[in-house]
């Protein structure tokens, strides 16, 4: 080799870089092409164009279906409307993607008035351009396809491998489902892939440092990285990926063998720091600046922000309700975190708690969700002063207005939290120093205390604890109200309260007479930091259980999907699940990569090099990059405590397809195209040995089979992706895994439900189900077979089949009326019981009105029972002459009569109890009157001495007359109640005869039900067996296929000849 070829290539900035390996002239091998990947450009263009066309068809196919709100479209469509109305809202995600959706809506003429209230709402009814809104993420999904192809191409992979990775993504059901709806994931994926693509382009220019192209791709990487984080916070995983790559890159540049001086190295460092730190931060802040500039009107997001922040919004309701607080005002205090009001009453803590701890037995201070008079506190100054304004940092006392006691906390353990202090109250003018609290505003710049606008902490001057409450309720002795205690962490963010109302002052009237308050300003960085903190805390707080949430360990295997939308009338549904073949094969790709790396490390430890150095270098640099990207987008979710779903795995699944392509290249392609770095035509050398990949027919066969399998699985699961109607059998056939909770596929539960319904003799619910499901009977069959629906299988082929007309029978309305009447009767019985309890209480006032009310209400209840009786008798009036209709009407009468009997039984017991208690009172009154007579006889001598002719005094006569009137009134009440009971007895005698008449009929029904129950249970057993064998066979085939593929890959890896250098 000539010495000319051994010359070291000069850096673009004039610096010399030393190389540690032998270099070769690439221009001799590739002619005028600077990189191998630029060979066969027409083939790459055709393949890329074809895949994009296919992706467009797959993504936009029936994009108008369904024309209803699907899954999280309720959130992101609503947020777009808020932007168009300039109404402030709160969300845990950064604003870029929602701004893009709002921009599309603006261009489509959407006014944002529809609020996307519920899943299943019809778009057409609200004039929402939903097709255009869905077209935005769908278009971005097609661009993701192009980026995946370009990433593989620029990484030096052959055309077949580029097609493989791209096609796997195109025909992934989860990607199509997620990226054709009004959701954020397509924006996240497009910027994530763009970041990876631009960084790869930047790395390929590492031999042309500080050139124009080098700077362009460096800055482009920083911009795309910032856009990714501006869509979702999970974009930070991509920041970690680029950060690790940059650290690895700088570590290589720091090597003295590279020949760079420290000044040259610092230039590289500053360039990357500017592009990957300064530029992304600036772009990220820019989108929040746009966010705040647009959302300048008060809205539903106000409550998440501080009062200072809310004061920067137009038409904020806090402006009209805010009043300055003076000493002496009586105010209510509301906790910011729990929305509970500070409350006290004249009940006391128990001396000893259940765990043995002792309290101060002081007056209880609690938290309640609804304010009352016990929630008012008078704010008093520390020292005698005029009624001035309350200001930040003042020492105050809080007097409970109703009980006239001062708020206090002391070194006694609280009821639920022994580490926190008990909060109680003490009488006025006692323990003055222990009743002092310092009021500390959340906003240091605010000085005046205002209702609604001021968030503050109440810090005890003596013990330095802050008044705090939480969601745990006290036991019965505390009326199950929230516990309030003294938090020793006085700077906790959950210690903040706000004043709500001032007794005797109407804020609306007072502020209406004032000039309109101007919108206050707030520094942008302060608003950004406040919103960012709220986003992080609320995102971490999304821990509420969800029926479709899943754990990260299940994601690669798709153990559980997510039901996005369903429509019962057509048995249509959209269910998020990935392509089973592709995801399982991708897991195998991860295992193969891990196995290759482990085997290579062990072999090299023993001095054996099983993989050629250029190939090994490519696997580490490219496949290793993809593997780290997958790991960073997957494993951090194991550390999160919030609710997680399958769609959180989509970025990792996308990168997994890149890694799968790299493994196919390693297994099926002999050698690599090297180098992949961009070299100017003037450059003569490169670090890596020049190679050319040898692509054989085996590659195309393997890639073709894989893509065909991916397409086959995609087509099979397509009905769940596009919301295509399915029959029961089709739904069951698509439930490949037991964890998939598909709608309309639980035949076993339906059959058992019918068994239980029939066993209770109540056929109403079953009839209603038949009526709602079918306008007419669909025919019958002697036996239940797989070709019949579950409803048809329950209807026997006999004369007992009731022909259903389009309109329901008239007695259906009567049943509804009776049910409503029974509800009314139950309410009145409850009210009557309350009146009974009140009337039985001892007292001296006139209760004539109460007695009249009891009589009237009792009569009303009795009349209601008579009306219900007449309605039940009407059921058989107008019934057709057929035996089936007459039998069904009799069953309905029996069912309703049983319900009425239960209600009336409770009414009679209540009346009987009332009468017994009334009789007891009368007896006690008679005893009392007898004692008065005895006392009168003993005192007769004194009365006779004074005036023997007087007899009874006037007052005694008045008392006796009053007693006579009361006794007569009680007697009338008893007679009225007895009359009502007699009328009820007549009703129940009639109902009893009706029930007796149905006895023989019920016996026959019982026999038929028992036989039906046996047959249905046998059918369930057979269905279980069939489903078991069906699922077992399918799973076995899938597992066998995957095992064969893995074994084939292992064999190829073992027998693959080692290529000589």
Protein Blocks (a to p, Z undefined) as FASTA:
>chain_A
ZZklmpccddfkopacddfbdcddfklmnomafbfklgokllmmmmmmmmmmmmmmmmmg
oklbccbdehjlmmmmmmmmmmmnopacddfbdfklmmmmmmmmmmnopgolagolbghi
afklnopafklmmmmmmmmmmmmmmmmmmmmmmnopafklmmmmmmmmmmgmklmmmmmc
ccfklmmmmmmmmmmmmmmmmmmmmmmghiaklmmmmmmmmmmmmmmmmmpmklmmmmmm
mmmmmmmmmmmmmpmklopafklmmmmmmmmmmmmmmmmmmmmmmmmmmmmmmmmcccfk
lmmpcfklmmmpghiaklmmgccddehiacddddfklopacdddfbdcdfbdfkopaceh
iacddddfbdcfklcccdddfbdcddddddehiacddddfklopacddddddcfklmkbc
cdddddehiakllmcccdddfblmbmbdcehkaccddddfklopacdddfbdcdfknoop
acddddfblmbcklpccdfbdghiafklmmmmpccdddddddfklmmmmmmmmmmmmmmm
mmbccfkbccfklmmnomaccdfbdcfklopacdddddfklmmmmmmmmmmmmmmmmmmm
mmmmnopafbcfklmmmmmmmmmmmmmmmmmmmmmmmmpcbdcdfklmmmmmmmmmmmmm
mmmmmmmpgcjdddfbdcdfkbcbdfbdcddddddfklmmmmmmmmmmmmmmmmmmmmmm
nopacdfklmmmmmmbfklccehiammlmmmmmmmmmmnopaklmmmmmmmmpmbdebda
fbdcfkbcfklmmpccdfklccddfbdcfklmmmmmmmmmmmmmmmmmmmmmmmmmmmmp
gcfbdcklmmmmmmmmmmmmmmmmmmmmmmmmmmmgopafbfklmmmmmmmmmmmmmmmm
mmmmmmmmmmmmmmmmmmmmmmmmmmmmmmmmmmmmmmmmmmmmmommnmpafklmmmmm
mmmmmmmmmmmmmmmmmmmmmmmmmmmmmmmmmmmmmmmmmmmmmmmmmmmmmmmmmmmm
mmmmmmmmmmmmmmmmmmmmmmmmmmmmmmmmmmpccddZZ
